């Protein structure tokens, strides 16, 4: 067996120890991307207190999200064209530069600009991790490592708020950004030393500048519509309608440009695979449910169940541990049997049930009961999170691994953006209506001031106001999770149409004149493996 990877377009078998060392480096990079927003969330009140600019607060997050989403497909294509390792290392460096500059920001405008730089790098981190794993490990073997990826996600979601609060309290908010530097340096050193991928054949690929520009405009417009709609601007305002029209026009132009480009940034032929298209849809819907749940569960726990901001992160443990355990089990079964069709179906069903159960919560729901409901949702997400990426990568040729990984990541990101926006709009509307019904005009005017009350602040309110707000938040989360459950039904239905195409394995491929069932079903032919 060989310690290095790949011959031509196919992955070689590697020693498990070598794979684990490489994966450790990749997981550190993945942790960088996921941990950042979680840490910054708890530091934001302190940042605003020092830098001012409260009216621009949302842009600290929006600039990062926009840059990440817009750059994701471009990083994927660059990896395919020029080599995965170089583009991945470049994205880490850009992310670290953005982190250092954000830590040195002197006003809110600088912070927003530097967060955009950080987001550009973050777009390549997740895609790079997924695409390199796609190169290193055959789909049939990849399930062994799903638990590691789910564990990193859980660590980021649980540890982020805790780390962010501790750093802000003891070292200052600037270290919320500086903490990325030592982690990033370790990732850089490890990836440089242990990751060995084949050099791309020397060629002069033509970059699809027009496609990249149109896709960036389309993604930016979409994210801004979902971010601003119903909050900064009314859904029927000229700004939101204008951005919607611009996004649709850019999308149409992008699709046309991709049919003419020599090296399209997102080759449309990958969507000819039914499985790839279905996984993109399911990934979008999974992102919709997951990001909405992670956003509104802590709010319910703090406002209705009386949890502190720090403890509300720990109270997500049932969902995250369930997600991690199920992902690990599903990965092991996939590795041993090569079968996976059942997982999206079961995952879709559990996601619908979990969201519906969360929608039934009210002011009398105990933490134990809500924990059980979260565990059901977590199990559904565990069946879906890694399987969608695995099947998407298995549905394309090795040369398209980067764009497949970036497309799957992009659809999940956009799903999260839509989920947060639509669930947020519904939540806010329901909270305002409930406060008005219970307290009249006084309740309506108090909604804006009370919208982000934590448990300590809530305890200081008059009893009537506090009870009204708790009922309002419970009503708002009911509506938000009911919407999530309705959308998740579409993912459950889509899962039934997934075709069981055998996963590419680590063993030798048949002779060139032979054909495997996977190839007969349209899967790419695997090159012979060098031992």
ROBA-54127 format. One record per residue (C-alpha): x, y, z; residue in three letters. Coordinates in pm, whole numbers, plus 32768, in hexadecimal, padded with zeros to 4 digits. Layout:
<recs>
REC_x_y_z_resn
REC_X_Y_Z_ALA
...
</recs>
This chain:
<recs>
REC_x_y_z_resn
REC_8000_8000_8000_UNK
REC_8068_8164_7FC7_UNK
REC_807B_8285_80BA_UNK
REC_8035_8380_7FA9_UNK
REC_7EF6_839F_7EEB_UNK
REC_7E70_837C_7D92_UNK
REC_7EDD_8323_7C3D_UNK
REC_7E3E_83E5_7B27_UNK
REC_7CD6_842A_7B80_UNK
REC_7C9D_8316_7C7C_UNK
REC_7CF2_82EA_7DE9_UNK
REC_7DF1_81EB_7E55_UNK
REC_7DD0_811F_7F8D_UNK
REC_7E80_81C2_80AF_UNK
REC_7EEC_814B_8205_UNK
REC_7DDE_818C_830B_UNK
REC_7EDA_8241_83E7_UNK
REC_7F3B_832B_82CB_UNK
REC_7DCD_8373_8285_UNK
REC_7D8A_83C1_83F3_UNK
REC_7EAD_84B7_8405_UNK
REC_7E33_856A_82CC_UNK
REC_7CCD_8569_834C_UNK
REC_7D3C_8601_8496_UNK
REC_7DD2_8726_83D7_UNK
REC_7C97_8746_8304_UNK
REC_7BB5_873B_8436_UNK
REC_7C7A_8858_84D8_UNK
REC_7C3D_8928_839F_UNK
REC_7ACD_88C5_83A0_UNK
REC_7AB8_8929_850E_UNK
REC_7B46_8A80_84B6_UNK
REC_7A2B_8AC2_83C1_UNK
REC_7914_8A41_84A1_UNK
REC_798F_8ACA_85EE_UNK
REC_79B9_8C2F_8579_UNK
REC_784E_8C9F_8566_UNK
REC_77F9_8BE7_86A9_UNK
REC_790D_8C9F_8766_UNK
REC_78C1_8DF2_86CC_UNK
REC_7750_8DDB_872B_UNK
REC_779B_8DEE_889F_UNK
REC_789C_8F02_886E_UNK
REC_77BC_8FE9_87A1_UNK
REC_7725_90B2_88C3_UNK
REC_7884_9106_8940_UNK
REC_78FB_915B_87DF_UNK
REC_77D8_924C_87AB_UNK
REC_781B_92E6_8900_UNK
REC_7981_933B_889D_UNK
REC_7964_9387_8729_UNK
REC_7802_9410_871D_UNK
REC_773A_93F2_85DB_UNK
REC_7615_932A_8666_UNK
REC_754E_9375_8529_UNK
REC_7653_92B1_845E_UNK
REC_7661_9188_854B_UNK
REC_75B8_9093_845E_UNK
REC_76BD_90DC_8354_UNK
REC_77CF_9042_842B_UNK
REC_7725_8EF3_83F1_UNK
REC_7691_8F3E_8299_UNK
REC_77E0_8FA7_8200_UNK
REC_787F_8E61_8272_UNK
REC_7759_8D8D_81F9_UNK
REC_7749_8E3C_80A9_UNK
REC_78BC_8E16_8063_UNK
REC_78B6_8CA9_80CE_UNK
REC_778A_8C4E_7FF6_UNK
REC_7802_8D10_7EC4_UNK
REC_7963_8C81_7ECE_UNK
REC_7903_8B16_7F17_UNK
REC_78C7_8AA2_7DAE_UNK
REC_79F7_8B65_7D33_UNK
REC_7ADE_8AB7_7E2B_UNK
REC_7A52_8967_7DC1_UNK
REC_7A9C_89AA_7C52_UNK
REC_7BF7_8A35_7C9B_UNK
REC_7C4A_88F2_7D53_UNK
REC_7BDA_8825_7C28_UNK
REC_7CA5_88F9_7B35_UNK
REC_7DE8_8944_7BEF_UNK
REC_7E01_8840_7D02_UNK
REC_7D4E_880C_7E48_UNK
REC_7E6F_883E_7F3A_UNK
REC_7EE0_8992_7EBA_UNK
REC_7D84_8A27_7EB2_UNK
REC_7D39_899D_800E_UNK
REC_7E77_8A2F_80A6_UNK
REC_7E2B_8B7C_7FFE_UNK
REC_7CCF_8B83_8097_UNK
REC_7D62_8B43_81F3_UNK
REC_7E5A_8C62_81C7_UNK
REC_7D47_8D53_8154_UNK
REC_7C6D_8CEA_827B_UNK
REC_7D8A_8D2B_836F_UNK
REC_7DD9_8E7D_82D4_UNK
REC_7C6A_8EDC_82F7_UNK
REC_7C6B_8E64_8461_UNK
REC_7D9F_8F30_84BA_UNK
REC_7D16_9069_8412_UNK
REC_7BC0_903D_84BA_UNK
REC_7C6E_902D_860C_UNK
REC_7D1C_9177_85C0_UNK
REC_7BE4_922D_8540_UNK
REC_7BB8_938D_85CB_UNK
REC_7A51_93CD_8562_UNK
REC_7920_930B_84EC_UNK
REC_7961_9357_837C_UNK
REC_7ABB_92BD_838C_UNK
REC_7A36_918E_8447_UNK
REC_792A_9150_833F_UNK
REC_7A2B_916B_8225_UNK
REC_7B23_9083_82D1_UNK
REC_7A0E_8F8A_831F_UNK
REC_79CB_8F7B_81A8_UNK
REC_7B3B_8F22_8171_UNK
REC_7B1A_8E17_827B_UNK
REC_79E1_8D92_81D0_UNK
REC_7A99_8D75_8083_UNK
REC_7B8F_8C89_8127_UNK
REC_7A80_8BCC_81E3_UNK
REC_79D5_8B7D_8098_UNK
REC_7B02_8AAB_8037_UNK
REC_7B2C_89FF_8189_UNK
REC_79F1_8929_818A_UNK
REC_7A03_88DF_8016_UNK
REC_7B74_8889_802D_UNK
REC_7B38_8798_814D_UNK
REC_7A1A_86E6_809C_UNK
REC_7AC6_86D5_7F49_UNK
REC_7C11_8657_7FD8_UNK
REC_7B58_854C_809E_UNK
REC_7AAA_84F4_7F56_UNK
REC_7C00_84C9_7EB2_UNK
REC_7CA1_840E_7FD3_UNK
REC_7B96_831A_803D_UNK
REC_7AB2_824F_7F55_UNK
REC_793E_8284_7FA0_UNK
REC_7919_811D_801B_UNK
REC_7A24_815B_8129_UNK
REC_79BF_82BE_8181_UNK
REC_78B3_825A_827A_UNK
REC_79C3_81F7_8373_UNK
REC_7A1E_8363_839C_UNK
REC_78C1_8400_83A7_UNK
REC_78BD_83FE_8523_UNK
REC_79F7_84D4_8526_UNK
REC_7954_85DC_8447_UNK
REC_7810_85D7_8512_UNK
REC_78E0_85F6_8650_UNK
REC_798E_872E_85CE_UNK
REC_783A_87C6_857F_UNK
REC_77B8_8778_86DC_UNK
REC_78F7_87FF_877B_UNK
REC_78D1_8947_86BC_UNK
REC_7763_8971_8719_UNK
REC_7792_891E_8888_UNK
REC_78EE_89AA_88C1_UNK
REC_78C4_8AE6_87F1_UNK
REC_77E5_8BA9_88E2_UNK
REC_78AA_8B2C_8A11_UNK
REC_79FB_8B86_8979_UNK
REC_7977_8CD1_88F6_UNK
REC_78F0_8D39_8A48_UNK
REC_7A2C_8CD2_8B02_UNK
REC_7B18_8D7E_8A0D_UNK
REC_7A4A_8EBE_8A08_UNK
REC_7A33_8ECF_8B84_UNK
REC_7BA3_8E87_8BCC_UNK
REC_7C6F_8EEC_8A98_UNK
REC_7B92_8FE5_89DE_UNK
REC_7AC2_8FC3_88A1_UNK
REC_7BEE_8FE8_87B7_UNK
REC_7C69_8E91_8826_UNK
REC_7B28_8DFE_879A_UNK
REC_7BD5_8E36_864A_UNK
REC_7D3E_8E05_86B5_UNK
REC_7CEE_8CA7_873B_UNK
REC_7CD6_8C39_85CD_UNK
REC_7E47_8C83_8591_UNK
REC_7EEA_8B6C_865D_UNK
REC_7DE2_8A71_85EC_UNK
REC_7E12_8ADB_8483_UNK
REC_7F8D_8AC7_84A1_UNK
REC_7F71_895F_851C_UNK
REC_7E86_8908_83FD_UNK
REC_7F6F_89AD_8300_UNK
REC_80A0_88F5_8380_UNK
REC_7FF1_87A2_838E_UNK
REC_7F4F_87BF_8237_UNK
REC_8098_882E_819A_UNK
REC_8158_870F_823A_UNK
REC_806F_85E6_8220_UNK
REC_7F82_8624_80FD_UNK
REC_8009_859A_7FB6_UNK
REC_7F28_85BF_7E89_UNK
REC_7F85_8594_7D1B_UNK
REC_7FF4_86C0_7C53_UNK
REC_7F01_872C_7B4A_UNK
REC_7F6D_86FF_79E3_UNK
REC_7FFE_883F_795E_UNK
REC_7EFD_88E8_7886_UNK
REC_7E6E_8A3E_7846_UNK
REC_7D0C_8A28_78CB_UNK
REC_7C2E_8B4C_7877_UNK
REC_7B8B_8BE8_79A7_UNK
REC_7A15_8C24_798D_UNK
REC_7A1B_8D91_79FC_UNK
REC_78BD_8DDD_7977_UNK
REC_7826_8CAF_7A24_UNK
REC_78D7_8D01_7B6B_UNK
REC_785D_8E6B_7B5F_UNK
REC_76F3_8E0D_7B0F_UNK
REC_76ED_8CFE_7C19_UNK
REC_7778_8DF2_7D1B_UNK
REC_7668_8EEF_7CC8_UNK
REC_755B_8DE1_7CD7_UNK
REC_75D1_8D5B_7E29_UNK
REC_7605_8EB8_7EBB_UNK
REC_74A7_8F24_7E52_UNK
REC_740D_8DE6_7EE1_UNK
REC_74BE_8E04_8030_UNK
REC_7468_8F77_804D_UNK
REC_72F8_8F34_8001_UNK
REC_72E7_8E27_810C_UNK
REC_73AE_8EFC_8203_UNK
REC_72F9_9046_81CF_UNK
REC_719C_8FCF_8171_UNK
REC_70A8_900A_828D_UNK
REC_71B2_90AC_836C_UNK
REC_7274_91CC_82D0_UNK
REC_716F_91F3_81BB_UNK
REC_700C_9178_8186_UNK
REC_6FE5_904E_809E_UNK
REC_6F28_9129_7FA9_UNK
REC_7022_9249_7FB1_UNK
REC_70D6_92C4_7E7B_UNK
REC_7225_9252_7F0B_UNK
REC_71BA_90E9_7F41_UNK
REC_70FD_90D1_7DF8_UNK
REC_7224_916E_7D3F_UNK
REC_731A_9077_7DDA_UNK
REC_722E_8F56_7D83_UNK
REC_721A_8FC1_7C17_UNK
REC_7394_8FF3_7C0A_UNK
REC_73CC_8E99_7CA1_UNK
REC_72E3_8DEF_7BA9_UNK
REC_737F_8EA7_7A82_UNK
REC_74E1_8E4E_7AF6_UNK
REC_747B_8CE2_7B26_UNK
REC_73EA_8CD0_79C6_UNK
REC_7523_8D76_793A_UNK
REC_7601_8C87_79FD_UNK
REC_754D_8B51_797A_UNK
REC_756F_8BD1_7816_UNK
REC_76DF_8C2B_7846_UNK
REC_772F_8AD0_78D1_UNK
REC_76B2_8A2A_7792_UNK
REC_77B3_8AF3_76CC_UNK
REC_78E2_8AF9_77B6_UNK
REC_7A11_8A1E_776B_UNK
REC_7A51_89E6_78E2_UNK
REC_7901_8A34_798B_UNK
REC_7914_8A97_7AF9_UNK
REC_77F1_89A9_7B3C_UNK
REC_77D2_88AA_7A21_UNK
REC_7660_8872_79E6_UNK
REC_769C_870B_797A_UNK
REC_76C8_86A4_7AE7_UNK
REC_7553_86E4_7B15_UNK
REC_7503_85D9_7A13_UNK
REC_7543_84E2_7B29_UNK
REC_73F7_84AF_7BD9_UNK
REC_74A3_845E_7D20_UNK
REC_7579_8598_7D18_UNK
REC_744A_8675_7CD5_UNK
REC_7382_85CA_7DE9_UNK
REC_74A1_85EE_7EE1_UNK
REC_74B7_8761_7E8E_UNK
REC_7344_8787_7EDA_UNK
REC_7357_86B8_801A_UNK
REC_7490_8776_8087_UNK
REC_73D9_88C1_8052_UNK
REC_72B3_884A_8126_UNK
REC_739A_87BA_8232_UNK
REC_744B_890A_824E_UNK
REC_72F5_89B4_8265_UNK
REC_7292_88DB_838F_UNK
REC_73E1_88CC_8441_UNK
REC_743D_8A3E_8442_UNK
REC_72DC_8AA2_84A4_UNK
REC_72E0_89A9_85C4_UNK
REC_7434_8A17_8644_UNK
REC_73C4_8B84_863B_UNK
REC_726F_8B69_86E3_UNK
REC_72A5_8A53_87E1_UNK
REC_7395_8B24_88BA_UNK
REC_72A3_8C4A_88A5_UNK
REC_7186_8B6D_8924_UNK
REC_7264_8ADC_8A34_UNK
REC_72D2_8C32_8AB0_UNK
REC_7187_8CEB_8A96_UNK
REC_708F_8BD8_8AF4_UNK
REC_7156_8AD5_8BB9_UNK
REC_7234_8BCE_8C72_UNK
REC_7388_8B4C_8C01_UNK
REC_74BA_8C2D_8C01_UNK
REC_7560_8C85_8AB5_UNK
REC_7681_8B98_8AFF_UNK
REC_75A4_8A7B_8B76_UNK
REC_74C2_8A95_8A46_UNK
REC_75EC_8A22_8978_UNK
REC_7618_88F5_8A5C_UNK
REC_74A4_88AC_8A49_UNK
REC_74D2_8866_88D4_UNK
REC_759B_8732_8939_UNK
REC_747C_863A_8901_UNK
REC_745C_86A5_8796_UNK
REC_75D2_86B3_8754_UNK
REC_762C_856C_8802_UNK
REC_750E_84BB_8753_UNK
REC_7581_8548_8606_UNK
REC_76E8_84D9_8644_UNK
REC_768C_8379_86B8_UNK
REC_759A_8336_859B_UNK
REC_768F_83C2_849A_UNK
REC_779A_82D6_851C_UNK
REC_76B2_81A6_8514_UNK
REC_7630_81FB_83B9_UNK
REC_7796_8224_833F_UNK
REC_7800_80D3_83C5_UNK
REC_76D5_8025_8328_UNK
REC_7716_80D1_81DB_UNK
REC_7881_8061_81E4_UNK
REC_782E_7EF7_8235_UNK
REC_7704_7ECC_8149_UNK
REC_772F_7FD8_803E_UNK
REC_75BB_8024_8065_UNK
REC_7538_8180_80AF_UNK
REC_73E1_81BE_8014_UNK
REC_732A_8173_8159_UNK
REC_73E6_8283_8219_UNK
REC_735D_83B8_8163_UNK
REC_71FD_8327_8181_UNK
REC_7219_82E0_82F7_UNK
REC_72D4_8427_832F_UNK
REC_71C8_84EB_8275_UNK
REC_70B4_8447_8341_UNK
REC_7164_8489_848D_UNK
REC_71A8_85F2_842A_UNK
REC_7034_8629_83E3_UNK
REC_6FCF_8583_852C_UNK
REC_70D9_863D_85F5_UNK
REC_7077_8792_856F_UNK
REC_6F06_8747_85A5_UNK
REC_6F4B_86E0_870E_UNK
REC_7011_8822_8746_UNK
REC_6EE9_88E2_86B9_UNK
REC_6E0F_8856_87D1_UNK
REC_6EE4_88F4_88E5_UNK
REC_6E40_89FB_89C2_UNK
REC_6E87_8AB2_8B07_UNK
REC_6E4C_8973_8BCE_UNK
REC_6F41_8898_8B0C_UNK
REC_7059_8817_8BEB_UNK
REC_71C8_880C_8B87_UNK
REC_71BC_868F_8B8E_UNK
REC_709D_8681_8A97_UNK
REC_7138_8784_89AF_UNK
REC_7280_86C0_89C5_UNK
REC_71D1_8586_8948_UNK
REC_7138_864A_8829_UNK
REC_728F_86D9_87D1_UNK
REC_7325_857A_87D4_UNK
REC_7223_850C_86CF_UNK
REC_727E_8631_85EF_UNK
REC_73F0_85ED_8628_UNK
REC_73C5_8482_85BE_UNK
REC_7321_84F5_847A_UNK
REC_743B_85E8_8433_UNK
REC_753A_84D9_8485_UNK
REC_74AD_83FA_8374_UNK
REC_74B8_8519_8279_UNK
REC_75E3_85FC_82BC_UNK
REC_7701_8526_8238_UNK
REC_7639_8437_815A_UNK
REC_75CA_8555_8079_UNK
REC_7734_85B9_8039_UNK
REC_77A7_844F_800E_UNK
REC_769B_83FB_7F0B_UNK
REC_76CF_8547_7E55_UNK
REC_7845_8500_7E33_UNK
REC_7804_839A_7DC8_UNK
REC_7722_8419_7CB1_UNK
REC_782E_84DA_7BF1_UNK
REC_797B_848F_7B4E_UNK
REC_7AB9_84CB_7C14_UNK
REC_7B0F_85FA_7B40_UNK
REC_79D0_86A3_7BBA_UNK
REC_7A04_8652_7D2B_UNK
REC_7A48_87BE_7D85_UNK
REC_7914_8851_7CDC_UNK
REC_783C_8736_7D65_UNK
REC_78B6_877C_7EC7_UNK
REC_7890_88F5_7EA2_UNK
REC_7735_88D7_7E06_UNK
REC_76B9_87F4_7F1E_UNK
REC_774D_88E2_8022_UNK
REC_76B7_8A11_7F72_UNK
REC_7557_897F_7F67_UNK
REC_7569_892C_80DA_UNK
REC_75E2_8A8F_8125_UNK
REC_74CD_8B2B_8055_UNK
REC_73D1_8A46_80FD_UNK
REC_7447_8AC5_824F_UNK
REC_742C_8C2B_81D6_UNK
REC_72C7_8BF6_815D_UNK
REC_726E_8B39_829B_UNK
REC_72EB_8C46_8386_UNK
REC_7242_8D58_82BA_UNK
REC_70EC_8CBA_828A_UNK
REC_70D8_8C1E_83E4_UNK
REC_7152_8D68_8475_UNK
REC_704D_8E33_83BE_UNK
REC_6F3A_8D47_8432_UNK
REC_6FC2_8D44_8596_UNK
REC_6FD2_8EBF_85B2_UNK
REC_6E75_8EEC_8523_UNK
REC_6DE0_8DED_8613_UNK
REC_6E91_8E85_8741_UNK
REC_6E0C_8FDF_86EB_UNK
REC_6CA8_8F5D_86B4_UNK
REC_6CA7_8E9C_87FC_UNK
REC_6D2F_8FC3_88C5_UNK
REC_6C26_90A5_882B_UNK
REC_6B10_8FAC_8877_UNK
REC_6B7B_8F8D_89E4_UNK
REC_6BE5_90F1_8A3A_UNK
REC_6B58_91CC_8926_UNK
REC_6C2B_92EC_88A4_UNK
REC_6D14_92D7_89D2_UNK
REC_6D6E_9174_896D_UNK
REC_6DA8_91D6_8803_UNK
REC_6E91_92F2_8863_UNK
REC_6F50_9213_8957_UNK
REC_6F93_9105_8855_UNK
REC_70B2_91BA_87AE_UNK
REC_7163_91F9_88F7_UNK
REC_7122_909A_897A_UNK
REC_7172_8FD4_8840_UNK
REC_72C6_8F5E_88BB_UNK
REC_728E_8F53_8A34_UNK
REC_735B_8E54_8AF3_UNK
REC_72E5_8DA4_8C30_UNK
REC_7380_8EA5_8D1B_UNK
REC_72E7_8FD0_8C68_UNK
REC_7198_8F20_8C4A_UNK
REC_718A_8EEA_8DC3_UNK
REC_7191_9064_8DF8_UNK
REC_7053_90A1_8D2E_UNK
REC_6EFC_90C7_8DD1_UNK
REC_6E54_8F73_8DF5_UNK
REC_6D44_8FB8_8CF3_UNK
REC_6E45_902C_8BF3_UNK
REC_6F28_8F03_8C3B_UNK
REC_6E11_8E02_8C16_UNK
REC_6D95_8EA7_8AD7_UNK
REC_6EF1_8EA2_8A40_UNK
REC_6F27_8D35_8A9E_UNK
REC_6DDF_8CD4_89F9_UNK
REC_6E3A_8DA8_88CB_UNK
REC_6F8C_8CFC_88A1_UNK
REC_6EE8_8BA7_88C9_UNK
REC_6DEA_8C05_87BC_UNK
REC_6EFF_8C87_86DB_UNK
REC_6FD1_8B49_86F8_UNK
REC_6E96_8A7A_86B9_UNK
REC_6E5F_8B2B_856C_UNK
REC_6FD0_8B1F_850C_UNK
REC_6FF7_89AA_854E_UNK
REC_6EA9_895B_84AA_UNK
REC_6F2C_8A04_836F_UNK
REC_706E_893B_8390_UNK
REC_6FA9_87F5_83AE_UNK
REC_6EDB_884B_8279_UNK
REC_7014_8890_81AC_UNK
REC_70BC_8753_8231_UNK
REC_6F9D_8684_819E_UNK
REC_7026_86DE_8045_UNK
REC_7178_864C_80A5_UNK
REC_70D3_850B_811F_UNK
REC_7018_84E9_7FD4_UNK
REC_7150_8533_7F07_UNK
REC_7211_8422_7FBF_UNK
REC_712D_8314_7F30_UNK
REC_71AC_8362_7DD1_UNK
REC_731C_832A_7E27_UNK
REC_73B0_820E_7D58_UNK
REC_7490_8110_7E09_UNK
REC_75CA_8139_7D33_UNK
REC_76E8_8066_7DC5_UNK
REC_77F1_8137_7E73_UNK
REC_794C_813F_7DDC_UNK
REC_7A2D_8066_7EAF_UNK
REC_7B9E_804D_7EFE_UNK
REC_7BD4_7F08_7E43_UNK
REC_7C4E_7EE2_7CDB_UNK
REC_7B5E_7F3B_7BC9_UNK
REC_7B03_7E36_7AC3_UNK
REC_7BB0_7E24_7975_UNK
REC_7B6F_7F3D_7884_UNK
REC_7A85_7E6C_77B1_UNK
REC_79BA_7E07_78E4_UNK
REC_78A1_7ED0_797A_UNK
REC_7831_7EDD_7AE3_UNK
REC_76CA_7F13_7B4F_UNK
REC_7730_8070_7BBB_UNK
REC_77AA_80C2_7A5E_UNK
REC_7672_802F_79C8_UNK
REC_75AD_811D_7AA3_UNK
REC_7675_8243_7A2B_UNK
REC_7782_825A_7B39_UNK
REC_78E0_82BA_7AC5_UNK
REC_79D3_81A3_7A7A_UNK
REC_7AE5_8175_7B7D_UNK
REC_7C4C_815B_7B0F_UNK
REC_7D19_802D_7B7A_UNK
REC_7DAC_805C_7CD3_UNK
REC_7F22_8053_7D0E_UNK
REC_7F8F_7F85_7E3A_UNK
</recs>
